[in-house]
Amino acid sequence: PVFVLFTGSDWCPHCRTLEDRVFATSEFQSWSDEHVVLLMLDLPESGISPAVRSERSRICIKYGVRTFPSVLVIDSYGEKILEEKGYRGTPASTWIKRIAAKVPAPEAVADLEEPMLTSLSEAVDKAQGNDRPILLVVSGSSDKTARIRSASLVNDPEFHALVEENFVVATMPASTENGEPADASLEQLLGGTLEPDAVEVIVTDDGETTVFMASGSQSPKRIVSGLRRFLMARQAARQSSATRR
């Protein structure tokens, strides 16, 4: 999950106190490195452009943030799962313990009945002679946020059950650690490049043409619903083609 501190660095004394007494401690840094993606959203009175102020203000409005400091924990689908308003001088260890008890643990990739494929070419090779389409879970990069989002989707029980029964599945980053495209064919399927923390779900029959695409920022339930509709339409088209013959 993403751990967001909403602060006003040049006008909010309680914000500065929270940063000094909690966020600056080695205890907090150790905990956050292991459990969350840390983000600070600062709304100072001066020092940022109108465009940046407008963008950050929209985020505050979206999540209903009116008190500074505020801490939000947001899941990989952008949903708020925890909110902590203000700061009353609580010792760092107590503050961290209270928050940690409410923060879900980072998800790891689930063990599949078969090893998870990790490249487009592997998926295409396996799909040859197989009546199943290829489903790719593509992350913009191999960074922590993208990996968590990808794992959250792959681990969802309903998504996992549907794709394992109906697709040849592979999961992979769209770019290398150096930021270069990992696969030209994959870039073609995506229709361009992905933001580093983005995740896309792509279905292809041949590794060259996209026949279904959904943003991984949606909930697994919505993605599963879309995949079910795709499978139904695919089956109907095949039945219609067989009838015409």
C-alpha positions in Angstrom: 0.0 0.0 0.0 0.9 3.7 -0.4 1.5 5.7 2.8 0.8 9.4 2.2 1.6 12.2 4.5 -0.3 15.4 3.7 1.6 18.3 5.2 2.1 22.1 5.1 5.8 22.4 5.6 6.0 26.2 6.0 2.8 27.0 7.9 1.8 23.9 9.9 3.8 23.5 13.2 2.1 20.1 14.0 3.2 18.8 10.6 6.8 19.7 11.3 6.5 18.1 14.8 5.2 14.8 13.3 7.9 14.8 10.7 10.7 15.4 13.3 9.4 13.1 16.1 8.1 10.2 13.9 9.0 10.3 10.2 12.7 11.2 10.8 13.3 8.4 13.3 15.2 5.3 12.2 12.4 3.2 13.6 9.8 4.7 11.2 12.2 4.5 8.3 12.9 0.9 8.9 9.2 0.0 9.2 8.2 2.0 6.1 10.9 0.6 3.9 9.6 -2.9 4.6 5.8 -2.4 4.6 4.7 0.6 2.5 5.5 2.9 -0.4 6.1 6.3 1.3 4.8 9.5 -0.3 4.8 13.1 1.1 2.3 15.5 -0.4 3.3 19.1 0.7 1.0 22.1 0.3 3.2 25.0 1.5 2.1 28.6 1.3 4.9 29.4 -1.1 7.5 27.7 -3.2 5.4 25.6 -5.6 3.8 26.5 -8.9 0.1 27.1 -9.4 -0.1 24.0 -11.5 1.5 21.8 -8.8 -0.7 23.5 -6.1 -3.8 22.8 -8.2 -2.9 19.1 -8.7 -2.1 18.5 -5.0 -5.3 20.3 -4.0 -7.3 18.0 -6.3 -5.8 15.0 -4.5 -6.8 16.5 -1.1 -10.3 17.0 -2.4 -10.5 13.5 -3.8 -9.6 11.9 -0.5 -11.4 14.4 1.7 -8.3 15.7 3.4 -9.1 18.9 5.4 -6.8 18.5 8.4 -3.1 18.9 8.4 -1.2 16.8 9.1 -3.1 13.8 7.8 -1.9 10.4 7.0 -3.6 8.1 4.5 -2.9 4.6 3.5 -4.1 3.8 0.0 -4.3 0.4 -1.7 -3.1 -0.4 -5.2 -6.5 0.5 -6.6 -6.5 4.0 -5.2 -8.9 3.2 -2.4 -8.4 4.7 1.1 -8.0 2.0 3.7 -6.8 4.1 6.6 -6.8 7.7 7.8 -5.0 9.4 10.7 -5.8 13.1 11.3 -3.6 15.5 13.2 -0.7 14.8 15.7 -0.8 15.1 19.5 2.8 14.4 20.4 2.5 10.6 20.6 5.9 8.9 20.9 7.2 7.4 17.6 7.1 3.8 18.8 3.5 4.1 20.0 2.4 6.0 16.8 4.0 3.4 14.5 2.6 0.5 16.4 -0.9 1.9 16.2 -0.6 2.5 12.4 1.2 -0.7 11.7 -1.7 -2.7 13.3 -4.1 -1.3 10.7 -1.9 -1.5 7.6 -2.3 -4.7 5.4 0.9 -6.5 4.7 2.4 -6.2 1.2 1.2 -9.0 -1.1 3.5 -11.5 -2.7 2.9 -13.3 -5.9 0.7 -16.3 -5.4 2.0 -19.8 -6.1 0.3 -21.1 -9.3 -0.3 -24.7 -10.2 2.1 -24.1 -13.0 5.1 -21.8 -13.0 4.2 -18.2 -14.0 5.6 -17.3 -17.4 7.6 -14.2 -17.5 7.9 -13.2 -21.2 5.7 -12.7 -24.2 7.7 -15.2 -26.3 7.2 -17.9 -23.6 3.5 -17.3 -23.6 3.3 -17.4 -27.4 5.2 -20.7 -27.5 3.0 -22.3 -24.9 -0.2 -21.0 -26.6 0.7 -22.7 -30.0 -1.5 -25.7 -30.4 -3.5 -24.5 -27.3 -7.0 -23.3 -27.7 -6.5 -20.6 -25.0 -5.8 -17.0 -25.6 -2.8 -15.3 -24.0 -3.3 -13.0 -21.0 -0.5 -10.7 -20.0 -0.3 -8.8 -16.7 2.2 -6.0 -17.7 3.7 -3.6 -15.2 5.2 -0.3 -16.3 8.5 -1.2 -14.6 10.0 -3.5 -12.0 9.6 -0.8 -9.2 7.9 -1.6 -5.9 4.6 0.1 -6.6 4.1 -1.7 -9.9 5.1 -5.1 -8.4 2.6 -4.6 -5.6 -0.2 -3.7 -8.0 0.6 -6.7 -10.2 0.8 -9.1 -7.3 -2.5 -7.7 -5.9 -4.3 -8.6 -9.1 -2.6 -12.0 -9.6 -3.3 -13.0 -6.0 -7.0 -12.1 -6.2 -8.9 -15.5 -5.9 -11.6 -14.7 -8.5 -9.1 -13.4 -11.0 -6.7 -16.2 -10.3 -9.4 -18.9 -10.8 -10.7 -17.4 -14.1 -7.4 -16.8 -15.8 -5.9 -20.2 -14.8 -8.8 -22.0 -16.3 -9.2 -20.0 -19.5 -5.9 -18.4 -20.5 -2.2 -18.9 -20.9 -0.9 -16.4 -18.3 2.3 -14.4 -18.2 3.4 -11.4 -16.0 6.2 -9.1 -16.9 7.5 -5.5 -16.8 7.2 -3.4 -19.9 10.7 -1.9 -19.5 14.1 -2.9 -18.2 15.8 -1.5 -15.2 17.5 1.0 -17.5 14.1 2.2 -18.7 14.4 0.7 -22.2 11.5 -1.2 -23.7 11.7 -4.9 -22.7 10.1 -6.2 -25.9 9.1 -4.4 -29.1 6.2 -6.7 -29.6 5.0 -5.9 -26.1 5.2 -2.2 -26.8 3.1 -2.7 -29.9 0.4 -4.6 -27.9 0.3 -1.8 -25.4 0.1 0.8 -28.1 3.0 2.8 -26.5 4.7 3.0 -23.2 3.4 2.7 -19.6 4.0 4.9 -16.6 6.5 3.2 -14.3 3.9 2.4 -11.6 1.1 1.4 -14.1 -0.3 -2.1 -14.7 -2.2 -3.2 -17.8 -4.0 -6.5 -18.6 -3.8 -7.5 -22.2 -5.3 -10.5 -24.1 -3.9 -11.5 -27.4 -4.2 -14.7 -29.6 -1.0 -14.4 -31.4 1.3 -12.0 -29.5 0.9 -9.4 -32.1 -2.7 -8.1 -31.9 -4.5 -6.9 -28.8 -8.1 -8.3 -28.5 -8.8 -7.1 -25.0 -7.2 -4.5 -22.7 -8.0 -3.3 -19.2 -6.2 -1.0 -16.8 -4.8 -2.6 -13.7 -5.8 0.4 -11.7 -9.4 -1.0 -11.7 -10.5 -3.4 -9.0 -10.0 -7.1 -9.7 -13.8 -7.5 -9.7 -14.2 -5.1 -12.6 -11.3 -6.7 -14.6 -12.8 -10.2 -14.0 -16.2 -8.9 -15.2 -14.6 -7.6 -18.4 -12.7 -10.8 -19.0 -15.9 -12.8 -18.6 -17.7 -10.7 -21.2 -14.7 -11.1 -23.5 -14.8 -14.9 -23.2 -18.6 -15.0 -23.8 -18.3 -12.8 -26.9 -15.4 -15.0 -28.1 -17.5 -18.2 -27.6 -20.5 -16.6 -29.4 -18.4 -15.6 -32.3 -17.0 -19.1 -32.7 -20.4 -20.7 -32.5 -21.7 -18.3 -35.2 -18.7 -19.1 -37.4 -19.3 -22.8 -37.0 -23.0 -22.4 -37.9 -22.2 -20.5 -41.1 -19.9 -23.4 -42.2 
